[in-house]
Amino acid sequence: MLYYNSLDTPIGKIYIICDTNYLVRIEFNDDFLVLDPEGERFVFDAAHPLCKLVTKQMEEYFLGKRSTFDVPFKMKGTDFQMEVWQALSNIPYGEVKCYQDIAKEINRPLAVRAIGQANRRNPLPIVIPCHRVIGKNKDLVGYAGDKIGMKEQLLKLEGILA
């Protein structure tokens, strides 16, 4: 069983999804309630201790009072995706890297497009900061599919964009 809470933020409503012990997903719309590929059952529970903790930390982040998240999380992905997500988690608040930088860091210099796809499949956006990855010409490219405006808002919040 999975528990979730929703939070209204400057980038829109986000959904915080936890199992008993871990944050497992963050979603930007409620499609997960209908389309979960693993057939999970979701229960709205704003009082669930972990949902409550993540919600509090998200609120602090959006108020500019938090730059990192300190919550237990669990992610599912391929070895490559896990490697990319680990590299993303090392990008400090207020900084950006381009896809090529990530490719070099994980010793896969030709895997730039695959890194973009791993970013797209990041189950914990914001916590694992895929929004801090930009194009090599400093262009804002790709975020949560077609949500470049969200990426721009997050980078402004972090002081990267004016």
ChimeraX attribute file (.defattr): number of C-alpha atoms within 10 A of each C-alpha:
attribute: neighborCount
match mode: 1-to-1
recipient: residues
	/A:1	10
	/A:2	17
	/A:3	21
	/A:4	23
	/A:5	21
	/A:6	20
	/A:7	16
	/A:8	10
	/A:9	12
	/A:10	13
	/A:11	15
	/A:12	10
	/A:13	14
	/A:14	19
	/A:15	19
	/A:16	25
	/A:17	25
	/A:18	27
	/A:19	18
	/A:20	13
	/A:21	13
	/A:22	16
	/A:23	25
	/A:24	19
	/A:25	22
	/A:26	21
	/A:27	17
	/A:28	18
	/A:29	12
	/A:30	12
	/A:31	9
	/A:32	17
	/A:33	13
	/A:34	11
	/A:35	10
	/A:36	11
	/A:37	7
	/A:38	6
	/A:39	11
	/A:40	13
	/A:41	11
	/A:42	17
	/A:43	15
	/A:44	14
	/A:45	16
	/A:46	17
	/A:47	12
	/A:48	16
	/A:49	13
	/A:50	24
	/A:51	27
	/A:52	16
	/A:53	16
	/A:54	21
	/A:55	19
	/A:56	12
	/A:57	20
	/A:58	23
	/A:59	16
	/A:60	15
	/A:61	19
	/A:62	16
	/A:63	12
	/A:64	12
	/A:65	11
	/A:66	15
	/A:67	15
	/A:68	17
	/A:69	14
	/A:70	10
	/A:71	15
	/A:72	12
	/A:73	15
	/A:74	14
	/A:75	15
	/A:76	11
	/A:77	13
	/A:78	10
	/A:79	9
	/A:80	14
	/A:81	19
	/A:82	15
	/A:83	16
	/A:84	23
	/A:85	24
	/A:86	13
	/A:87	18
	/A:88	22
	/A:89	16
	/A:90	10
	/A:91	17
	/A:92	13
	/A:93	16
	/A:94	15
	/A:95	12
	/A:96	20
	/A:97	18
	/A:98	18
	/A:99	23
	/A:100	19
	/A:101	18
	/A:102	23
	/A:103	20
	/A:104	13
	/A:105	13
	/A:106	15
	/A:107	10
	/A:108	15
	/A:109	13
	/A:110	11
	/A:111	16
	/A:112	17
	/A:113	12
	/A:114	16
	/A:115	23
	/A:116	22
	/A:117	15
	/A:118	20
	/A:119	26
	/A:120	16
	/A:121	16
	/A:122	25
	/A:123	21
	/A:124	21
	/A:125	18
	/A:126	18
	/A:127	24
	/A:128	20
	/A:129	22
	/A:130	28
	/A:131	25
	/A:132	26
	/A:133	27
	/A:134	21
	/A:135	15
	/A:136	13
	/A:137	7
	/A:138	11
	/A:139	10
	/A:140	18
	/A:141	19
	/A:142	20
	/A:143	21
	/A:144	18
	/A:145	11
	/A:146	11
	/A:147	13
	/A:148	15
	/A:149	13
	/A:150	17
	/A:151	23
	/A:152	20
	/A:153	17
	/A:154	22
	/A:155	20
	/A:156	13
	/A:157	17
	/A:158	19
	/A:159	13
	/A:160	15
	/A:161	11
	/A:162	9
